[in-house]
Amino acid sequence: MEQKWTNKLNNDEFNLISDTWYPILKKGAIEKIKAQLANLGVQMQDNQPHLNYKISAGENYQNLPYLVLDFPKISGPNFPFVFRTLFWWGKPISCQVLVRANLFKNTIDKIISMSHPNTLFLIGDNLWENDFNSIHFKRKSDLSDFDKASLANKDYFKLVHTFEMKKPDNLFEEAIGFYENYKELFLTS
């Protein structure tokens, strides 16, 4: 009697492992995305040459590959702020501002008021959360007075703008405009 395999591959999985095109195509795409992030990092660094950017990559954030650009690069657990751009395979691009609340307490109301109505604010406690559909994020337009006040009492708070990929030659074209909106608050404080 023939043994039945319990870990049988489905047709998509079998076709994927039977060819070399996927790993080669994926590697090429990741290299190009990393180069686009590096271009964005250089643009951000142009006006602040004393600050450096850092690009990080991984293969398994909730089972998907990702690339992250941090400007300025995070140098320790008590960083004042960071502009973070996240490419997460199959997900919208996200531009994020992570802010150490006690250093910018006087500007939190200004940050909220100058944000687009669809800007997401992290109301949960996990600063590294990136599931923007979770209950831990609220759109600016949905923030209660309590939510706004609680942002000032957190160690860090985070705001996020997401956008769909539009052009293959510049996946991150909206990032500079997003960061320009906030840079005066953080880079001159």
N, C-alpha and C positions, 0 to 999 in steps of 0.2 A: 504494500500500500504506500502510495506517495504521501510524503509529509507536507502538511499545509503550513506555509510560513505566516507567522503573525505580524511580521514587520515588512510586509510586501509593499513595494513602492507603487504609487499610483502612476498613471501614464505621464503626467506632467513631471513628476520627480524623475522617472526613468529617462525621459527625453532630455531633461536638464543634465543629468550626470553622464549621458551618453555622448555629449558633445563638449568641445572646449570653448565654444563661443561665449557662453555666459561669464565665466571668470575673466576672460580676456576683455570682454566688453565692459564689465563692471570695473575692472582695474583702470581702464582708460577713462571711464566716466568719473571715477573718484579722483584721479589725478587732475582732470580738467576742472572739477569743482574746487579742489584744493587750490589750484592756480587762480581761479576767480576769487576765492576767499582771500588769498594772498594779495591780489590787486586791491580788494576792498580794504585790507589792513594797511597797505601802503597809502591809500587815499586818506584813511583816517589819521594816519601817522604824519601826513604832510604838514598839518598845522600844529602838531604836538610832537616834534622830533625827539623830545626827551622821554617819550613814552613808547613802549614796544608792544607789539601784538603777539599773540600766540595762537597757533592752530593745533587743535587736538582732533584725534580720530578714533573711532572704535567700531566694532562689528556687532555689538549686541546691546543696544539700548532698546529694551522691550522687543528683542529679537530682530532688530533692524540696524543696518549700518548708519553711522552719523559722522558729521564733521562739525566742529565748533571753532569759531573765531572769537577770541576775547581781546578787547581793546579797552584799556590797557590790560596786559596780561596780569592775571591774579598772582600776587606774590605773598601768599600767606592767608591765614584764616580771617584776618580782620581788614580786608581790602575795603576802600571807601566806596567805590562804584566800579562797574564794568559794563561796557556795551558788548553784548553777546549776540552773535549771529549763528543760528543753528540750521544746518541742513540735516534733515532726518529722512532717510529713504522713504519715498512714497507719501510724505506728509508735506503740508505747506511750509515754506520758509518762515522762520521766525526771527524777528529782531527784538532783543530784550534789553532792558536796563535793570541791573541789579544794584540796589542802593543800600548802603548802611544807614539806616533810618536816623540814628542819633546824630550823625554828622550833618544831615540835611533836614533836620526837623523844621526849620523855618521855611523851607521851600516845598514841602510836601503838598500843601494846598495849591501852590503854583504849578507843580508838576501835574497834579490831577486836572486842574482847570485848563492847562494848555494841551492836554492829551486829546486825541481824536475820540469821539464817542464810542467807537468800536475797540479801543485799546483795552486789553485785558489786564486786570490787576490780580496778583496772587493774594488771596485772602487766607489761604491755608498756611501751614508752617514750614513745609518742605521747599526751601528755596530752589532746589534742583528739579522740582516737578515740571514736566513739559507736556503733560496731557492736558491740552487747553480746553478740552471738552469736559473736564472733571468739575466737580462741585467746588474745587479749590480755586477756581478762577471766576471773576465776574467782569463783565464789560463795564467801562466807566459809567455808561448810562444807567447801569443797574446797581451801582454802589449806593448803599445807604449811608446816612451820616455816621452810624456806628462803624461801618466798614472803613470809611475814610479816617475816622479817629483811631481805629485800631492799627492802621498802617503806620502811624507815627510811633506806636508803642512796640513794634516788632524790632528785632535786631536788624533785619534786612527786609526790604520789600522789593517787589519785582513787577515791572509792567512789560507788556508784550504786544507787539503788532505782528500779525501773520499775513502773508500774502501768497497767492498761488504763483508758481513758476510760469513766466511768460515767454522769455526769450532764451534760447540755449546759449547764446554768446554772453549773456549777462544775467545770471539767475538772481543776482543780488542788487539790481539797479535801484530798488526802492529803499535799500538800507541807508544810504548816505542821507537822503532827505529825512528819514526817521530820526537818525542820530543827530543831524544838524538841529533839529527841533529842541533837543535837550542839552547839547554839548556846552552851551554857555553856562548853564546851571551848575555843571559838575567840573568843567575844566577851568573855571575861573574862581571857584569857591575855595 
